[in-house]
Amino acid sequence: MEIKRVRAEQTWNLRHEVMWPDRDIEYVKLEDDNEGIHFGLFVGVRMVSVISLFVEGDSVQFRKFATSKSEQGKGYGTILLKTALDEMKELGVKRVWCNARSSKVEFYKKFGFCKTDKCFEKGGKSYVIMEHFF
């Protein structure tokens, strides 16, 4: 297993497969993808998990965090998120936040994320903004 930085376009197929398979692939591409820091977790030559980070001052938002359905439950997402959080802490980031699918709230709580009172819906899915402070 190896975690390394990847280009935005390397994340798109996995994002599409996991997050929005019923939509066109354009739906998973972000307008500011080229400004993000993207990490991929590889098992052999196959990228099985991705996360994209967008830094603004001492705050960072992570977006499009996805693990291949066939590889979920094996700890790869946990390893990738922990690695990303460690790297952000080393860069001096004070706050990390995300738009968490409501069904994933308990997962993020394991990393010290707390729910805010900000919720919304997108594409028929409900989200809550969660944040973590270092």
N, CA, C and O of each residue as an XYZ file, in Angstrom:
536
protein
N       0.838     -1.180      0.000
C       0.000      0.000      0.000
C       0.887      1.248      0.000
O       1.914      1.296      0.676
N       0.471      2.248     -0.766
C       1.230      3.491     -0.862
C       0.264      4.649     -1.034
O      -0.728      4.538     -1.755
N       0.554      5.760     -0.370
C      -0.228      6.988     -0.528
C       0.670      8.000     -1.210
O       1.802      8.233     -0.784
N       0.153      8.604     -2.279
C       0.942      9.622     -2.959
C       0.029     10.684     -3.545
O      -1.170     10.476     -3.730
N       0.633     11.823     -3.829
C      -0.110     12.904     -4.479
C      -0.398     12.498     -5.921
O       0.428     11.876     -6.589
N      -1.589     12.867     -6.379
C      -1.996     12.563     -7.748
C      -2.579     13.827     -8.369
O      -2.879     14.793     -7.668
N      -2.736     13.812     -9.673
C      -3.362     14.926    -10.383
C      -4.883     14.815    -10.242
O      -5.410     13.720    -10.043
N      -5.569     15.918    -10.342
C      -7.031     15.954    -10.196
C      -7.705     14.951    -11.118
O      -8.608     14.228    -10.699
N      -7.272     14.906    -12.369
C      -7.943     14.036    -13.341
C      -7.791     12.548    -13.000
O      -8.569     11.718    -13.469
N      -6.796     12.222    -12.192
C      -6.625     10.830    -11.764
C      -7.682     10.419    -10.738
O      -7.883      9.226    -10.509
N      -8.351     11.372    -10.128
C      -9.361     11.072     -9.108
C     -10.758     10.898     -9.701
O     -11.632     10.312     -9.063
N     -10.968     11.392    -10.891
C     -12.326     11.500    -11.426
C     -13.045     10.165    -11.591
O     -14.215     10.058    -11.222
N     -12.390      9.156    -12.127
C     -13.074      7.870    -12.336
C     -13.512      7.242    -11.021
O     -14.621      6.714    -10.931
N     -12.666      7.291    -10.005
C     -13.029      6.712     -8.714
C     -14.136      7.523     -8.047
O     -15.072      6.955     -7.485
N     -14.031      8.838     -8.109
C     -15.116      9.691     -7.587
C     -16.437      9.308     -8.241
O     -17.452      9.136     -7.566
N     -16.407      9.178     -9.550
C     -17.611      8.871    -10.315
C     -18.183      7.513     -9.920
O     -19.377      7.388     -9.647
N     -17.326      6.503     -9.891
C     -17.743      5.137     -9.558
C     -18.408      5.058     -8.188
O     -19.418      4.374     -8.023
N     -17.843      5.756     -7.206
C     -18.297      5.626     -5.821
C     -19.394      6.618     -5.458
O     -20.381      6.249     -4.823
N     -19.227      7.871     -5.856
C     -20.107      8.912     -5.340
C     -21.342      9.187     -6.188
O     -22.437      9.357     -5.650
N     -21.181      9.230     -7.479
C     -22.282      9.627     -8.354
C     -22.298      8.769     -9.621
O     -22.213      9.317    -10.719
N     -22.403      7.454     -9.505
C     -22.355      6.590    -10.696
C     -23.543      6.793    -11.644
O     -23.470      6.440    -12.821
N     -24.622      7.356    -11.130
C     -25.814      7.584    -11.949
C     -25.784      8.926    -12.683
O     -26.707      9.251    -13.430
N     -24.728      9.695    -12.467
C     -24.580     11.004    -13.123
C     -23.459     10.927    -14.163
O     -22.669      9.983    -14.182
N     -23.412     11.928    -15.008
C     -22.321     12.048    -15.967
C     -21.022     12.313    -15.194
O     -21.056     12.923    -14.126
N     -19.902     11.869    -15.713
C     -18.619     12.052    -15.016
C     -18.300     13.526    -14.770
O     -17.577     13.850    -13.827
N     -18.819     14.407    -15.590
C     -18.596     15.842    -15.389
C     -19.081     16.302    -14.018
O     -18.572     17.286    -13.480
N     -20.055     15.605    -13.453
C     -20.652     15.966    -12.180
C     -19.644     15.872    -11.029
O     -19.804     16.561    -10.021
N     -18.622     15.043    -11.159
C     -17.650     14.860    -10.081
C     -16.411     15.739    -10.238
O     -15.542     15.750     -9.366
N     -16.331     16.463    -11.330
C     -15.201     17.363    -11.545
C     -15.514     18.695    -10.875
O     -16.612     19.232    -11.019
N     -14.539     19.220    -10.143
C     -14.713     20.473     -9.425
C     -14.074     21.619    -10.197
O     -13.018     21.465    -10.810
N     -14.725     22.747    -10.155
C     -14.232     23.926    -10.866
C     -12.814     24.289    -10.417
O     -11.993     24.733    -11.220
N     -12.540     24.095     -9.121
C     -11.221     24.452     -8.590
C     -10.317     23.240     -8.367
O      -9.380     23.307     -7.572
N     -10.590     22.133     -9.062
C      -9.771     20.927     -8.917
C      -8.282     21.192     -9.105
O      -7.457     20.607     -8.404
N      -7.935     22.055    -10.031
C      -6.512     22.317    -10.296
C      -5.820     23.048     -9.149
O      -4.591     23.103     -9.103
N      -6.598     23.611     -8.225
C      -6.035     24.310     -7.072
C      -5.916     23.392     -5.858
O      -5.331     23.778     -4.847
N      -6.459     22.195     -5.948
C      -6.481     21.285     -4.812
C      -5.224     20.443     -4.692
O      -4.396     20.370     -5.600
N      -5.118     19.814     -3.537
C      -4.080     18.825     -3.265
C      -4.806     17.489     -3.235
O      -5.716     17.289     -2.431
N      -4.408     16.585     -4.103
C      -5.125     15.320     -4.257
C      -4.213     14.166     -3.860
O      -3.055     14.094     -4.271
N      -4.760     13.272     -3.055
C      -4.025     12.087     -2.627
C      -4.757     10.841     -3.083
O      -5.987     10.780     -3.079
N      -3.973      9.851     -3.476
C      -4.525      8.553     -3.817
C      -3.853      7.484     -2.984
O      -2.648      7.540     -2.741
N      -4.633      6.513     -2.547
C      -4.089      5.359     -1.847
C      -4.086      4.211     -2.836
O      -5.119      3.850     -3.400
N      -2.916      3.650     -3.034
C      -2.729      2.591     -4.018
C      -2.468      1.259     -3.333
O      -1.710      1.178     -2.366
N      -3.101      0.227     -3.844
C      -2.802     -1.150     -3.467
C      -2.238     -1.767     -4.734
O      -2.968     -2.012     -5.694
N      -0.952     -2.014     -4.733
C      -0.280     -2.389     -5.971
C      -0.325     -1.188     -6.907
O       0.046     -0.082     -6.516
N      -0.769     -1.397     -8.123
C      -0.854     -0.293     -9.082
C      -2.252      0.328     -9.118
O      -2.476      1.323     -9.808
N      -3.174     -0.252     -8.385
C      -4.578      0.194     -8.418
C      -4.865      1.227     -7.327
O      -4.634      0.980     -6.144
N      -5.377      2.396     -7.752
C      -5.774      3.418     -6.795
C      -7.152      3.044     -6.260
O      -8.104      2.913     -7.029
N      -7.260      2.872     -4.937
C      -8.512      2.402     -4.345
C      -9.206      3.451     -3.487
O     -10.361      3.264     -3.105
N      -8.524      4.553     -3.174
C      -9.138      5.601     -2.367
C      -8.532      6.941     -2.762
O      -7.347      7.030     -3.083
N      -9.362      7.985     -2.736
C      -8.908      9.333     -3.090
C      -9.501     10.353     -2.123
O     -10.561     10.140     -1.534
N      -8.794     11.452     -1.981
C      -9.288     12.592     -1.211
C      -8.677     13.847     -1.819
O      -7.526     13.845     -2.256
N      -9.464     14.920     -1.842
C      -9.002     16.188     -2.402
C      -9.107     17.266     -1.336
O     -10.136     17.399     -0.674
N      -8.031     18.039     -1.171
C      -7.942     19.057     -0.130
C      -7.817     20.432     -0.758
O      -7.090     20.629     -1.732
N      -8.544     21.379     -0.178
C      -8.539     22.749     -0.680
C      -8.248     23.683      0.486
O      -9.069     23.854      1.387
N      -7.053     24.287      0.450
C      -6.559     25.116      1.545
C      -6.935     26.576      1.316
O      -6.778     27.115      0.221
N      -7.439     27.202      2.390
C      -7.701     28.641      2.395
C      -7.179     29.187      3.712
O      -7.825     29.049      4.750
N      -6.015     29.803      3.666
C      -5.409     30.322      4.893
C      -5.065     29.181      5.829
O      -4.355     28.248      5.452
N      -5.581     29.259      7.075
C      -5.298     28.191      8.040
C      -6.467     27.207      8.159
O      -6.610     26.510      9.164
N      -7.288     27.167      7.124
C      -8.430     26.256      7.073
C      -8.352     25.426      5.792
O      -7.879     25.905      4.761
N      -8.815     24.194      5.864
C      -8.830     23.336      4.681
C     -10.155     22.579      4.626
O     -10.668     22.103      5.639
N     -10.680     22.486      3.429
C     -11.863     21.664      3.201
C     -11.427     20.433      2.430
O     -10.697     20.538      1.444
N     -11.874     19.257      2.877
C     -11.632     18.096      2.045
C     -12.933     17.741      1.353
O     -14.025     17.848      1.911
N     -12.765     17.314      0.112
C     -13.905     17.032     -0.758
C     -13.632     15.761     -1.548
O     -12.490     15.336     -1.718
N     -14.711     15.177     -2.019
C     -14.632     14.030     -2.939
C     -13.765     12.906     -2.382
O     -12.911     12.356     -3.077
N     -14.001     12.579     -1.125
C     -13.310     11.485     -0.444
C     -14.063     10.205     -0.793
O     -15.237     10.058     -0.452
N     -13.391      9.289     -1.466
C     -14.066      8.077     -1.942
C     -13.130      6.883     -1.917
O     -11.937      6.993     -2.201
N     -13.701      5.740     -1.569
C     -12.978      4.471     -1.600
C     -13.777      3.504     -2.459
O     -14.997      3.398     -2.327
N     -13.083      2.809     -3.330
C     -13.719      1.841     -4.220
C     -14.643      0.930     -3.420
O     -14.274      0.442     -2.351
N     -15.843      0.704     -3.942
C     -16.828     -0.114     -3.227
C     -16.283     -1.488     -2.866
O     -16.572     -2.008     -1.788
N     -15.501     -2.077     -3.754
C     -14.954     -3.410     -3.481
C     -13.881     -3.396     -2.392
O     -13.512     -4.452     -1.876
N     -13.378     -2.213     -2.037
C     -12.309     -2.101     -1.044
C     -12.774     -1.451      0.255
O     -11.975     -1.283      1.177
N     -14.048     -1.085      0.344
C     -14.565     -0.464      1.561
C     -14.578     -1.472      2.699
O     -14.743     -2.674      2.487
N     -14.403     -0.961      3.903
C     -14.399     -1.813      5.081
C     -13.049     -2.434      5.393
O     -12.931     -3.216      6.336
N     -12.034     -2.097      4.619
C     -10.698     -2.666      4.822
C      -9.743     -1.679      5.502
O      -8.574     -1.997      5.719
N     -10.236     -0.489      5.836
C      -9.415      0.495      6.533
C      -8.668      1.461      5.645
O      -7.955      2.327      6.151
N      -8.810      1.341      4.332
C      -8.067      2.223      3.427
C      -8.497      3.685      3.558
O      -7.654      4.581      3.563
N      -9.792      3.925      3.663
C     -10.275      5.296      3.830
C      -9.780      5.900      5.130
O      -9.403      7.071      5.172
N      -9.780      5.112      6.182
C      -9.282      5.571      7.481
C      -7.815      5.967      7.373
O      -7.422      7.030      7.853
N      -7.014      5.127      6.753
C      -5.588      5.409      6.589
C      -5.384      6.678      5.768
O      -4.557      7.520      6.118
N      -6.132      6.817      4.680
C      -5.970      7.983      3.808
C      -6.383      9.266      4.520
O      -5.672     10.268      4.446
N      -7.525      9.250      5.209
C      -7.970     10.456      5.911
C      -6.985     10.822      7.021
O      -6.660     11.997      7.190
N      -6.516      9.854      7.762
C      -5.548     10.135      8.827
C      -4.276     10.741      8.244
O      -3.739     11.699      8.801
N      -3.793     10.203      7.145
C      -2.601     10.742      6.492
C      -2.829     12.184      6.044
O      -1.972     13.044      6.244
N      -3.988     12.445      5.437
C      -4.308     13.805      4.981
C      -4.389     14.764      6.163
O      -3.876     15.880      6.083
N      -5.020     14.351      7.253
C      -5.117     15.206      8.439
C      -3.737     15.488      9.029
O      -3.448     16.620      9.418
N      -2.886     14.468      9.096
C      -1.525     14.655      9.613
C      -0.755     15.656      8.763
O      -0.045     16.513      9.290
N      -0.897     15.545      7.453
C      -0.182     16.467      6.561
C      -0.693     17.896      6.737
O       0.098     18.839      6.742
N      -2.002     18.063      6.880
C      -2.575     19.404      7.060
C      -2.115     20.009      8.389
O      -1.829     21.204      8.467
N      -2.048     19.185      9.422
C      -1.577     19.673     10.729
C      -0.131     20.152     10.616
O       0.228     21.193     11.167
N       0.699     19.387      9.897
C       2.103     19.778      9.703
C       2.226     21.093      8.936
O       3.177     21.847      9.141
N       1.266     21.367      8.056
C       1.282     22.614      7.282
C       0.768     23.801      8.093
O       0.774     24.932      7.608
N       0.325     23.550      9.320
C      -0.151     24.639     10.173
C      -1.635     24.929     10.056
O      -2.103     25.956     10.546
N      -2.367     24.058      9.426
C      -3.814     24.238      9.314
C      -4.432     24.143     10.706
O      -4.048     23.286     11.502
N      -5.377     25.012     10.995
C      -6.041     25.012     12.303
C      -7.400     24.334     12.267
O      -7.841     23.768     13.267
N      -8.067     24.389     11.117
C      -9.429     23.858     11.000
C      -9.552     23.052      9.713
O      -9.124     23.495      8.648
N     -10.138     21.871      9.822
C     -10.450     21.034      8.666
C     -11.959     20.825      8.679
O     -12.546     20.543      9.724
N     -12.578     20.967      7.516
C     -14.025     20.785      7.457
C     -14.436     20.061      6.186
O     -13.674     19.978      5.223
N     -15.657     19.540      6.205
C     -16.173     18.827      5.037
C     -17.690     18.895      5.015
O     -18.340     19.172      6.023
N     -18.225     18.637      3.849
C     -19.661     18.432      3.673
C     -19.874     16.926      3.745
O     -19.695     16.222      2.751
N     -20.253     16.435      4.910
C     -20.379     14.997      5.123
C     -21.773     14.514      4.758
O     -22.772     15.119      5.148
N     -21.832     13.429      4.013
C     -23.128     12.794      3.815
C     -23.637     12.394      5.193
O     -22.879     11.888      6.020
N     -24.905     12.619      5.432
C     -25.478     12.329      6.752
C     -25.217     10.893      7.182
O     -25.062     10.622      8.373
N     -25.166      9.983      6.240
C     -24.926      8.576      6.559
C     -23.495      8.301      7.011
O     -23.204      7.204      7.488
N     -22.595      9.277      6.872
C     -21.178      9.080      7.218
C     -20.748      9.863      8.466
O     -19.562      9.894      8.794
N     -21.687     10.487      9.156
C     -21.365     11.311     10.319
C     -20.573     10.529     11.363
O     -19.570     11.029     11.872
N     -21.003      9.322     11.690
C     -20.321      8.540     12.725
C     -18.874      8.219     12.336
O     -17.992      8.188     13.194
N     -18.635      7.985     11.060
C     -17.269      7.742     10.586
C     -16.379      8.937     10.911
O     -15.287      8.764     11.452
N     -16.832     10.151     10.585
C     -16.013     11.339     10.810
C     -15.844     11.669     12.286
O     -14.826     12.241     12.676
N     -16.815     11.322     13.101
C     -16.691     11.558     14.545
C     -15.492     10.812     15.122
O     -14.888     11.275     16.090
N     -15.140      9.667     14.546
C     -13.987      8.881     15.020
C     -12.673      9.653     14.888
O     -11.692      9.344     15.564
N     -12.663     10.652     14.019
C     -11.463     11.454     13.781
C     -11.511     12.797     14.506
O     -10.647     13.649     14.299
N     -12.522     12.984     15.357
C     -12.640     14.225     16.113
C     -13.454     15.301     15.425
O     -13.468     16.447     15.876
N     -14.137     14.954     14.338
C     -14.995     15.925     13.674
C     -16.295     16.077     14.453
O     -16.809     15.116     15.027
N     -16.818     17.302     14.463
C     -18.090     17.597     15.124
C     -19.060     18.171     14.098
O     -18.669     18.895     13.181
N     -20.323     17.833     14.274
C     -21.363     18.373     13.400
C     -21.574     19.848     13.715
O     -21.506     20.268     14.870
N     -21.828     20.619     12.677
C     -22.279     21.994     12.869
C     -23.794     21.988     12.695
O     -24.392     20.935     12.469
N     -24.408     23.149     12.800
C     -25.854     23.230     12.596
C     -26.204     23.514     11.133
O     -27.355     23.809     10.812
N     -25.203     23.423     10.248
C     -25.422     23.707      8.829
C     -25.643     22.404      8.067
O     -24.762     21.547      8.006
N     -26.821     22.274      7.493
C     -27.201     21.085      6.722
C     -27.745     21.531      5.369
O     -28.227     22.654      5.222
N     -27.663     20.651      4.393
C     -28.223     20.953      3.078
C     -28.450     19.657      2.319
O     -28.060     18.579      2.768
N     -29.079     19.779      1.178
C     -29.327     18.632      0.321
C     -28.768     18.912     -1.062
O     -28.839     20.038     -1.555
N     -28.204     17.870     -1.690
C     -27.671     18.001     -3.054
C     -27.878     16.671     -3.758
O     -27.524     15.618     -3.228
N     -28.436     16.721     -4.920
C     -28.619     15.515     -5.713
C     -29.445     14.453     -5.010
O     -29.256     13.260     -5.249
N     -30.365     14.878     -4.140
C     -31.210     13.943     -3.419
C     -30.555     13.325     -2.192
O     -31.114     12.410     -1.586
N     -29.375     13.815     -1.818
C     -28.673     13.293     -0.642
C     -28.538     14.402      0.392
O     -28.332     15.563      0.039
N     -28.654     14.047      1.666
C     -28.548     15.051      2.728
C     -27.120     15.096      3.269
O     -26.438     14.078      3.380
N     -26.699     16.308      3.600
C     -25.341     16.571      4.068
C     -25.378     17.425      5.331
O     -26.330     18.167      5.573
N     -24.334     17.305      6.120
C     -24.119     18.165      7.269
C     -22.654     18.614      7.216
O     -21.767     17.825      6.890
N     -22.414     19.879      7.538
C     -21.041     20.360      7.571
C     -20.438     19.938      8.910
O     -21.006     20.180      9.975
N     -19.274     19.301      8.823
C     -18.544     18.872     10.013
C     -17.172     19.528     10.014
O     -16.613     19.838      8.963
N     -16.642     19.734     11.214
C     -15.343     20.388     11.328
C     -14.508     19.775     12.439
O     -15.022     19.170     13.380
N     -13.209     19.953     12.294
C     -12.222     19.454     13.257
C     -11.202     20.557     13.460
O     -10.736     21.167     12.498
N     -10.856     20.813     14.713
C      -9.841     21.812     15.031
C      -8.611     21.140     15.620
O      -8.725     20.206     16.414
N      -7.429     21.621     15.226
C      -6.177     21.099     15.771
C      -5.789     21.921     16.992
O      -4.760     21.654     17.614
